[in-house]
């Protein structure tokens, strides 16, 4: 069993920034479930990261830092469980194995709230995706439909709506239950306003229609109670991100993290800008790299 001073789980912006900061001070193993580092940045093809670069460009700069640091990196590797004796069970194509560590940072990001978490009735046809899934499908060249309704107007919802329009799809509307759009002002300007995407405020999805493939969505206008059926072949949900702390459960001590374990980036809390993720991760990586336990 190999042993490291610091195990970092997650190769997105937070994991890579923490790795680069910790590397000069201790031995580091960085693991990520994807075939390449970058995390969600790899499917964020729009500009707005760092000094006006795209997500993949921002990721590339961090990847260079990780590679220059000389740390051990294992991609296509899943972290299955952490144990109180400071070992981790990992899995890759060649099999399951363990590593030992003195400290650990989890930078696993978030998972998306799905349609099943919402009070939406009707059928369960194909054509209902989370925003992250749609971004991934678009980047990989898979079809996602042509007449699309986006549920949720936060930054993710606005950005994916723009991505869909840029790819030649028709976004019928962005549906938001509040009386205003969410997200940053720059996304409202650069996504919704710049691309003239219709918005339905004080409105929510209520019923899905269709057998086999989605054919329409009944929306309810909250101020009046009126219902409207919108014909569409795709519903994209952008209704919330949940920090992924699954790996913490087996090592919690009286509902608290042990001193050797830390949360990093969106796994800690949902950030609105990647620059803040990177800055906090560098600080935390430096602290964990120096920590003596």
Secondary structure, 3 states (H helix, E strand, C coil): CEEEEEEEECCCHHHHHHHHHHCCCCCEEEECCCCCCCHHHHHCCCEEECCCEEHHHHHHHHHHHHHHHCCEEECCCEEEEEECCCEEEEEECCEEEEEEEEEEEECCCEEECCHHHCCCEECCCECEEEHHHHHHHHHCCCCCCCEEEEECCCHHHHHHHHHHHHCCCEEEEEEECCCCCCCCHHHHHHHHHCCCCCEEECEEEEEEECCCECCEEEEEECCCCCEEEEECCEEEECCCEEECCHHHHHHCECCECCCCEEECHHHCCCCCCHHHHHHHHHHHHHHHHHCCC
